[in-house]
Amino acid sequence: KYPPAPAYMRKCTRDYRIPGTDIIIPKNISVLIPTMAVQRDPEYYPNPDVFDPERFSEENKVMSKENAYLPFGDGPRKCIGMRFAMVQSKLALSLLLKDFSFTLSERTPLPLEMESRGIVLAPKSGVWIELKKL
């Protein structure tokens, strides 16, 4: 729902015609890619405000629009640490889920109010989680 980077900036390296249109992006023009807007667009994600992890399952990947989910960017300049971050996150999460249950603390204000911290998007008041040993 909230990408770490709300937008990416890229420079067009050659004249580019947007497929299916007469629009040409000239060489050397900077292009803003609004990842947060794309990831909350119902055209790409029906009911974007509903928590639905199944939308990222292997079965649903074939139905999803290519390049609509961009947590690490895309193309030749996407984050070089993507694989490491994914493996590290899965490992940490699996180790924590093995021993703890998680609940959202009442100290977390809902709905979340986001703010930009440099190039990163983050909850203004943080997210407070309560862990209980299983």
Order of alpha helices (4+ residues) and beta strands (2+ residues): beta-beta-beta-beta-alpha-alpha-alpha-beta-beta-beta-beta
